[in-house]
Amino acid sequence: MTRQTYKRFSAALIAASLSIGLPAAVFADGAALYKARCAACHAADGSGNTPAGKNMKVKPFASADAQKCTDAELTKVISDGKGKMPAYGKKLTAAEIKSLVAVIRTMK
């Protein structure tokens, strides 16, 4: 993700957070976490269109399967891992995981 794309992505997430009543900091932190922890496999746009994502057959976050997951189910996957995805429950706080779920929800 280029710096310019990251800035646009972050600005869009902050605007989305304000429109649904969440503090902008939740999305700003979530966007940074997503870039650091998730984008290498899931891609900046959540498409899974990366070498690692293709290799692991990552489903796009915009897919019906991903969108039908509840926030609790997404939280569990991030916390406990799934398939080849590592568990982040001991590496991230509950608030950080919640912010990642919020970021994923914007990738429809």
C-alpha positions in Angstrom: 0.0 0.0 0.0 1.5 3.3 -1.0 1.6 6.1 1.6 -1.0 8.1 -0.4 -3.4 5.1 -0.6 -2.9 4.5 3.1 -3.8 8.1 3.9 -7.0 7.9 1.8 -7.9 4.6 3.4 -7.4 6.0 6.9 -9.4 9.1 6.1 -12.3 7.0 4.7 -12.2 4.8 7.9 -12.3 7.9 10.1 -15.2 9.3 8.2 -17.1 6.0 8.4 -16.4 5.9 12.2 -17.9 9.3 12.7 -21.0 8.4 10.6 -21.8 5.4 12.8 -20.9 7.1 16.1 -17.6 5.5 16.9 -14.6 7.6 18.0 -12.3 8.3 15.1 -9.4 6.9 17.1 -10.9 3.4 16.9 -10.6 3.4 13.1 -7.3 5.2 13.0 -5.8 2.6 15.3 -7.6 -0.2 13.4 -6.3 1.0 10.1 -2.7 1.0 11.4 -3.2 -2.4 12.9 -4.7 -3.8 9.7 -1.8 -2.4 7.7 0.7 -3.9 10.1 -0.9 -7.3 10.9 -3.4 -8.2 8.1 -2.7 -6.5 4.8 0.2 -8.8 3.9 -2.2 -11.6 3.4 -5.6 -10.0 3.2 -4.5 -7.0 1.0 -5.0 -3.4 1.7 -8.5 -3.5 0.3 -9.4 -6.8 2.0 -9.5 -8.7 -1.4 -6.9 -11.3 -0.4 -5.2 -10.5 -3.7 -1.6 -10.9 -2.4 0.8 -13.7 -3.1 0.3 -15.0 0.5 -3.4 -14.5 0.3 -3.7 -16.4 -3.0 -1.4 -19.2 -1.6 -3.7 -19.6 1.5 -6.9 -19.1 -0.5 -7.9 -16.1 1.6 -11.6 -15.1 1.1 -12.2 -11.5 0.3 -13.9 -9.5 3.2 -16.5 -8.4 0.6 -17.6 -12.0 0.0 -21.0 -13.1 1.2 -19.3 -15.7 3.5 -17.2 -13.0 5.2 -20.0 -10.5 5.5 -22.4 -13.0 7.0 -20.1 -13.5 9.9 -21.1 -11.8 13.2 -18.7 -9.5 15.0 -18.3 -12.2 17.6 -17.3 -14.7 14.9 -14.8 -12.3 13.4 -13.4 -11.6 16.9 -13.0 -15.3 17.5 -11.1 -15.8 14.3 -8.8 -12.9 14.9 -8.2 -14.0 18.5 -7.9 -17.8 18.0 -6.7 -18.0 14.4 -8.2 -20.2 11.7 -6.5 -22.5 9.3 -3.1 -21.0 8.4 -4.0 -17.6 10.0 -2.2 -17.1 13.3 -4.0 -16.3 16.6 -3.7 -12.7 17.7 -5.6 -13.1 21.0 -2.4 -12.9 23.1 -0.7 -10.2 20.9 -3.6 -7.7 20.7 -5.9 -6.2 23.3 -9.7 -6.7 23.1 -10.0 -3.1 22.0 -7.5 -3.6 19.2 -9.3 -6.7 17.9 -12.6 -4.7 18.1 -11.0 -2.0 15.9 -9.9 -4.6 13.4 -13.4 -6.0 13.2 -14.7 -2.4 12.6 -12.1 -2.0 9.7 -13.2 -5.3 8.2 -16.8 -4.2 8.3 -15.9 -1.2 6.0 -14.6 -3.6 3.3 -17.9 -4.5 1.7 
